Amino acid sequence: MSIQTSKPSISMYKRILGKPYHIINKVIVKGASGVLHKFDILASWRNEEVYIDFVYEVKDTDIIRFIAKKLDTNVKRYLIVTLNISEDEVKMLKDNGIEVLNIKPP
């Protein structure tokens, strides 16, 4: 698999999200298909939930996997945090209801 995930700290999660979210690491959600999908974290605040995956670099094949994961799990908010993603890939993800945070290194 071409996905590489890092292990950001809880304070990094909260800075990214900007609210006092409750953080749960390594969440598994069973999709409508029966497949178990892993998310790096689930951030919840009041009635809001954000499922987040941290990815160093997004590959073309990852785009299809992210979209399938979102559709199968039917999570309302899904966020990909990455250091490297093209504008076309961002557009494709956003068109499918997936949020993207592209963190540019200094």
Order of alpha helices (4+ residues) and beta strands (2+ residues): alpha-beta-beta-beta-alpha-beta-alpha-beta
